């Protein structure tokens, strides 16, 4: 473990100066809540106009997905694919699939609000038990 003069901490980094942020861990990392109901990881925005996000990146550091609050001060949660919001979940409201708002099952190009493509005789079943 290393601690830089600026207060950054590196674990398993192989360098005396971790530069990726306040905490950089190289290697398998586990977070586990100590008890039921306890939060193991919290990502908190710094102000009501900020946003809380995390990224999933390639081995070279290129962002593939960014997940978290969709904008400054927003309470909506989104998955951003590097070009646009792929899915946005509205806080206590609705689920939106963007862009265009269409949802596809079995198709990559839905033309309707709900577009289901299937080779089955009955591609959709809505059932209410007795």
Buried (B, 14 or more C-beta within 10 A) or exposed (E): EBEBEEEBBBEEBEEEEBEEEEEBBEEEEEEEEEEEEEEEEEEEBEEEEEBBBEBEEEEEEEEEEBBBBBEEEBEBBBBBEEEEBBBBBBEEEEEBBBEEEBBBEEEEEBEEEEBBEEEEEEEEEEEEEE
